[in-house]
């Protein structure tokens, strides 16, 4: 093969590799959500699932963190341990990327919502997370919003559209767009009752709010403890201890800890190894190569893949309200992401002349 063709092929691979990795991650997360939903419907305890998943994730990441960061790992102080404790309770994240590596409290709330509704609905609701994070950051003055500029208008409009989509998801069910004859196990011939839908909406919103609040804690953790793999492993370990303690308090028997079905065992291993362990590493690599906005842009793909699996293979009915609400949420998400990307570009271009001016001043001083 000609050298030019080889160079072109190598350039193509480097350019598209992050895209392919993100597609693989989203496919893995979609499968994980379906597996968790089926395991919950089969009777697997939520707290047991969370506890064992966090333990598996900690075991997977611990050796990687040890060998990769053993020369750069800062000393653990009491302040850092306190931040890690609350970070473990609210969620797990890396360099401002949006993912679904949710921990203790956040994950429990998400699983409650997932148990009372379909996987498609839960993933659709999870798409409001980036927008909710923006609103929380705006409330605490970590974000700016200038309505006199197109960027500010885009972010504000995106937030409004996204919230409107969440309301449609919550309040409007609509007609069934797919057959529900083959589905079962839920009220309404394969659907969910209004009470179940309301419970799911409240818990999913609370999960997203907890996860968005995590950024306030993580901003301090990231500065004081920059070893991301070690921090993630410690967070998963602390989250495991939190969930285990809560499980022992709420349910004083040990029978629930016995995973009796192959599906439950496979779900724990898959969600811990692939969902949290490998998913964390792969997402970290993509964020490093293309930035957090690139990773966030792929978030809605998880819902699309889950919907395909849900309706095609599991025969879960798909309702008009879910489709309309999802379309609004995804549209609002991309409005916010577009505004944020333009804002980042503007800040980058503004910073470059400043750096050049400082370099010129230094050179002039050296000449003098």
C-alpha positions as CSV (number, residue, x, y, z in Angstrom):
1,X,0.0,0.0,0.0
2,X,1.3,3.5,-0.9
3,X,2.7,5.6,1.9
4,X,0.2,8.4,1.1
5,X,-2.7,6.0,1.6
6,X,-1.3,4.8,4.9
7,X,-0.9,8.3,6.1
8,X,-4.5,9.2,5.1
9,X,-5.8,6.0,6.8
10,X,-3.9,6.8,10.0
11,X,-5.2,10.4,10.0
12,X,-8.7,9.1,9.5
13,X,-8.4,6.7,12.4
14,X,-7.1,9.4,14.7
15,X,-9.9,11.8,13.7
16,X,-12.7,9.3,14.1
17,X,-11.4,7.2,17.0
18,X,-13.0,9.3,19.7
19,X,-16.3,9.2,17.8
20,X,-16.2,5.4,17.6
21,X,-15.2,5.1,21.3
22,X,-18.1,7.3,22.3
23,X,-20.5,5.2,20.2
24,X,-19.2,2.1,21.9
25,X,-19.5,3.7,25.4
26,X,-23.1,4.8,24.7
27,X,-24.0,1.3,23.4
28,X,-22.5,-0.2,26.5
29,X,-24.4,2.2,28.8
30,X,-27.7,1.5,26.9
31,X,-27.2,-2.3,27.5
32,X,-26.4,-1.6,31.1
33,X,-29.6,0.4,31.7
34,X,-31.7,-2.4,30.1
35,X,-29.9,-5.1,32.2
36,X,-30.5,-3.1,35.4
37,X,-34.1,-2.6,34.5
38,X,-34.6,-6.3,33.9
39,X,-32.8,-7.2,37.1
40,X,-34.9,-4.8,39.2
41,X,-38.1,-6.2,37.6
42,X,-36.9,-9.7,38.5
43,X,-36.7,-8.8,42.2
44,X,-33.0,-7.7,42.7
45,X,-32.7,-5.3,45.6
46,X,-31.7,-1.8,44.6
47,X,-29.3,-1.2,47.5
48,X,-27.6,-4.6,46.9
49,X,-27.2,-3.8,43.3
50,X,-25.6,-0.4,44.0
51,X,-23.4,-1.8,46.8
52,X,-21.9,-4.6,44.7
53,X,-21.6,-2.5,41.6
54,X,-19.5,0.1,43.5
55,X,-17.3,-2.6,45.0
56,X,-16.6,-4.1,41.5
57,X,-15.8,-0.7,40.1
58,X,-13.4,0.1,43.0
59,X,-11.6,-3.3,42.5
60,X,-11.3,-2.6,38.7
61,X,-10.0,1.0,39.0
62,X,-7.7,0.5,42.1
63,X,-4.8,-1.3,40.4
64,X,-5.0,1.0,37.4
65,X,-4.9,4.1,39.7
66,X,-2.0,2.6,41.7
67,X,0.3,2.0,38.8
68,X,-0.7,5.0,36.7
69,X,-0.5,7.6,39.4
70,X,1.8,6.3,42.0
71,X,4.4,9.0,41.4
72,X,1.9,11.9,41.2
73,X,-0.7,11.0,43.8
74,X,-1.0,13.8,46.4
75,X,-1.3,13.1,50.1
76,X,-4.8,12.5,51.5
77,X,-5.8,15.1,54.0
78,X,-8.9,15.3,56.2
79,X,-10.4,18.0,54.0
80,X,-10.0,15.9,50.9
81,X,-11.5,12.9,52.6
82,X,-14.5,14.9,53.6
83,X,-15.0,16.2,50.0
84,X,-14.6,12.6,48.7
85,X,-17.2,11.4,51.1
86,X,-19.8,13.8,49.9
87,X,-18.7,13.3,46.3
88,X,-19.3,9.6,46.7
89,X,-22.8,10.2,48.0
90,X,-23.8,12.6,45.3
91,X,-22.1,11.2,42.2
92,X,-19.0,10.4,40.3
93,X,-17.6,12.5,37.5
94,X,-14.4,13.5,35.7
95,X,-13.2,16.8,34.4
96,X,-16.8,18.2,34.0
97,X,-17.9,15.5,31.6
98,X,-21.5,14.3,31.8
99,X,-21.8,10.6,32.2
100,X,-23.9,8.1,34.1
101,X,-21.3,6.9,36.6
102,X,-23.7,7.8,39.4
103,X,-23.0,6.8,43.0
104,X,-24.8,6.1,46.4
105,X,-27.6,8.6,46.8
106,X,-27.9,9.6,43.2
107,X,-27.8,6.1,41.9
108,X,-30.4,4.9,44.4
109,X,-32.8,7.7,43.4
110,X,-32.2,6.9,39.7
111,X,-32.9,3.2,40.3
112,X,-36.1,4.0,42.1
113,X,-37.2,6.0,39.1
114,X,-36.1,3.2,36.7
115,X,-38.1,0.6,38.6
116,X,-41.3,2.6,38.4
117,X,-41.1,3.4,34.7
118,X,-39.4,2.2,31.5
119,X,-35.7,2.4,30.7
120,X,-36.5,4.7,27.8
121,X,-38.4,7.2,30.1
122,X,-35.6,7.2,32.7
123,X,-32.9,7.8,30.1
124,X,-35.0,10.5,28.5
125,X,-35.3,12.3,31.8
126,X,-31.5,11.9,32.5
127,X,-30.9,14.1,29.4
128,X,-31.9,17.2,31.5
129,X,-28.8,16.7,33.6
130,X,-26.4,19.0,31.6
131,X,-29.1,21.7,31.6
132,X,-29.9,21.3,35.3
133,X,-26.1,21.4,36.0
134,X,-26.0,24.7,34.1
135,X,-28.9,26.1,36.1
136,X,-27.3,25.1,39.4
137,X,-24.0,26.6,38.4
138,X,-25.8,29.8,37.4
139,X,-27.6,29.9,40.8
140,X,-24.2,29.8,42.6
141,X,-22.6,32.2,40.1
142,X,-20.3,29.6,38.6
143,X,-21.8,30.3,35.2
144,X,-22.7,33.6,33.4
145,X,-25.7,34.4,31.3
146,X,-25.8,37.5,29.1
147,X,-29.2,37.8,27.3
148,X,-27.8,40.6,25.1
149,X,-25.7,38.1,23.2
150,X,-26.7,35.2,21.0
151,X,-24.7,32.8,23.2
152,X,-26.7,33.8,26.3
153,X,-30.0,33.6,24.4
154,X,-29.2,30.1,23.2
155,X,-28.4,28.9,26.7
156,X,-31.5,30.5,28.2
157,X,-33.8,29.2,25.4
158,X,-32.2,25.7,25.7
159,X,-32.9,25.6,29.4
160,X,-36.5,26.6,28.9
161,X,-37.1,24.1,26.1
162,X,-35.4,21.4,28.1
163,X,-37.6,22.0,31.2
164,X,-40.7,22.1,29.0
165,X,-39.7,18.7,27.6
166,X,-39.3,17.4,31.1
167,X,-42.8,18.6,32.0
168,X,-44.2,16.9,28.8
169,X,-42.5,13.7,29.8
170,X,-43.9,13.9,33.3
171,X,-47.5,15.1,32.6
172,X,-48.4,13.9,29.2
173,X,-48.6,10.2,28.3
174,X,-50.4,10.2,25.0
175,X,-51.3,7.2,22.8
176,X,-49.2,4.1,22.5
177,X,-47.1,4.3,19.3
178,X,-46.0,0.6,19.5
179,X,-47.9,-2.5,20.3
180,X,-48.1,-3.4,24.0
181,X,-49.6,-6.8,23.6
182,X,-46.3,-8.6,24.2
183,X,-45.3,-6.7,27.2
184,X,-46.4,-7.4,30.7
185,X,-45.8,-7.1,34.3
186,X,-47.0,-3.5,34.8
187,X,-50.2,-1.7,35.2
188,X,-52.3,-0.9,32.3
189,X,-51.3,-3.8,30.0
190,X,-47.6,-3.1,29.8
191,X,-47.8,0.6,30.8
192,X,-47.4,2.3,34.2
193,X,-49.9,3.9,36.4
194,X,-50.1,7.7,37.0
195,X,-48.9,7.2,40.6
196,X,-45.8,5.2,39.4
197,X,-45.1,7.8,36.7
198,X,-45.3,10.6,39.3
199,X,-43.0,8.7,41.7
200,X,-40.5,8.1,38.9
201,X,-40.6,11.7,37.8
202,X,-39.8,13.0,41.4
203,X,-37.0,10.5,42.0
204,X,-35.4,11.0,38.6
205,X,-35.5,14.8,39.0
206,X,-34.0,14.5,42.5
207,X,-31.3,12.2,41.2
208,X,-30.4,14.8,38.5
209,X,-30.4,17.6,41.0
210,X,-28.1,15.6,43.4
211,X,-25.8,14.9,40.4
212,X,-25.8,18.5,39.3
213,X,-25.0,19.6,42.9
214,X,-22.0,17.3,42.8
215,X,-20.1,19.9,40.6
216,X,-19.9,22.3,43.5
217,X,-18.1,19.6,45.6
218,X,-16.0,18.3,42.7
219,X,-14.7,21.7,41.8
220,X,-12.8,21.7,45.1
221,X,-11.8,18.0,44.9
222,X,-10.3,18.4,41.5
223,X,-8.1,21.3,42.6
224,X,-6.9,19.6,45.8
225,X,-6.7,16.1,44.5
226,X,-5.9,16.1,40.8
227,X,-5.2,12.3,40.6
228,X,-8.4,11.5,38.8
229,X,-8.1,7.7,38.7
230,X,-7.1,7.4,42.4
231,X,-9.9,9.9,43.2
232,X,-12.4,7.8,41.3
233,X,-11.3,4.5,42.9
234,X,-11.5,6.1,46.4
235,X,-14.9,7.6,45.6
236,X,-16.2,4.2,44.4
237,X,-14.8,2.6,47.6
238,X,-16.4,5.2,49.9
239,X,-19.7,4.9,48.0
240,X,-19.6,1.1,48.5
241,X,-19.1,1.5,52.2
242,X,-22.0,4.1,52.3
243,X,-24.4,1.9,50.4
244,X,-23.4,-1.2,52.4
245,X,-24.0,0.6,55.7
246,X,-27.4,1.9,54.5
247,X,-28.3,-1.6,53.3
248,X,-27.5,-3.2,56.7
249,X,-29.5,-0.5,58.5
250,X,-32.6,-0.7,56.3
251,X,-32.6,-4.4,55.7
252,X,-31.3,-6.5,58.6
253,X,-31.3,-9.8,56.8
254,X,-28.5,-11.4,54.7
255,X,-30.7,-13.3,52.4
256,X,-31.0,-10.4,50.0
257,X,-27.3,-10.4,49.4
258,X,-27.4,-13.8,47.7
259,X,-27.7,-13.1,43.9
260,X,-29.8,-16.1,42.9
261,X,-30.2,-15.4,39.2
262,X,-27.6,-15.3,36.4
263,X,-29.1,-12.0,35.3
264,X,-28.4,-10.4,38.7
265,X,-24.8,-11.6,38.7
266,X,-24.2,-10.5,35.1
267,X,-25.8,-7.1,35.8
268,X,-23.5,-6.4,38.8
269,X,-20.4,-7.5,37.0
270,X,-21.3,-5.7,33.7
271,X,-22.3,-2.5,35.4
272,X,-19.2,-2.5,37.6
273,X,-16.6,-3.5,35.1
274,X,-17.9,-2.0,31.9
275,X,-20.3,0.7,33.1
276,X,-18.1,2.2,35.8
277,X,-14.6,0.8,35.2
278,X,-14.0,0.6,31.5
279,X,-16.6,3.3,30.8
280,X,-14.8,5.7,33.1
281,X,-11.4,5.1,31.4
282,X,-12.8,5.4,27.9
283,X,-14.8,8.5,28.7
284,X,-11.7,10.1,30.3
285,X,-9.7,9.4,27.1
286,X,-12.4,11.0,24.9
287,X,-12.7,14.1,27.2
288,X,-8.9,14.4,27.1
289,X,-8.9,14.2,23.3
290,X,-12.0,16.3,22.4
291,X,-13.2,18.0,25.5
292,X,-16.2,17.7,27.8
293,X,-18.7,19.2,25.3
294,X,-17.8,16.5,22.8
295,X,-18.7,13.8,25.3
296,X,-21.9,15.5,26.4
297,X,-23.1,15.8,22.8
298,X,-23.4,12.0,22.7
299,X,-25.6,11.7,25.8
300,X,-29.0,11.5,23.9
301,X,-27.7,8.5,21.9
302,X,-28.1,6.3,25.0
303,X,-31.8,7.0,25.1
304,X,-32.2,6.3,21.4
305,X,-30.4,2.9,21.7
306,X,-32.4,2.1,24.9
307,X,-35.6,2.9,23.1
308,X,-34.7,0.6,20.2
309,X,-33.9,-2.3,22.5
310,X,-36.9,-1.6,24.7
311,X,-39.5,-1.6,21.9
312,X,-37.9,-4.0,19.5
313,X,-36.7,-6.8,21.8
314,X,-38.4,-6.3,25.1
315,X,-41.7,-5.1,23.6
316,X,-42.1,-2.2,26.0
317,X,-44.8,0.2,24.7
318,X,-43.6,3.6,23.5
319,X,-45.9,6.5,24.1
320,X,-46.4,9.8,22.2
321,X,-45.6,11.8,25.3
322,X,-42.2,10.2,25.7
323,X,-41.3,10.9,22.1
324,X,-42.4,14.6,22.2
325,X,-40.9,15.2,25.6
326,X,-37.6,13.5,24.5
327,X,-37.5,15.6,21.4
328,X,-37.8,18.8,23.4
329,X,-35.3,17.8,26.0
330,X,-32.7,16.8,23.4
331,X,-33.3,20.1,21.4
332,X,-32.9,22.1,24.6
333,X,-29.7,20.2,25.5
334,X,-28.1,21.0,22.1
335,X,-29.1,24.7,22.4
336,X,-27.2,24.8,25.7
337,X,-24.2,22.9,24.4
338,X,-24.0,25.1,21.3
339,X,-24.1,28.2,23.5
340,X,-21.5,26.8,25.8
341,X,-19.2,25.8,22.9
342,X,-19.4,29.3,21.4
343,X,-18.7,30.8,24.8
344,X,-15.6,28.6,25.2
345,X,-14.3,29.5,21.8
346,X,-14.7,33.2,22.6
347,X,-12.9,32.8,25.9
348,X,-10.1,30.9,24.1
349,X,-9.7,33.6,21.4
350,X,-9.7,36.3,24.0
351,X,-7.0,34.6,26.1
352,X,-4.6,34.2,23.2
353,X,-3.9,37.9,22.5
354,X,-3.4,38.4,26.2
355,X,-0.8,35.7,26.3
356,X,0.9,37.2,23.2
357,X,1.0,40.6,24.8
358,X,2.5,39.3,28.0
359,X,5.2,37.4,25.9
360,X,6.0,40.6,24.0
361,X,6.3,42.5,27.2
362,X,8.7,39.9,28.6
363,X,10.8,40.0,25.4
364,X,10.9,43.8,25.4
365,X,12.1,43.8,29.1
366,X,14.8,41.3,28.2
367,X,16.0,43.4,25.3
368,X,16.1,46.5,27.5
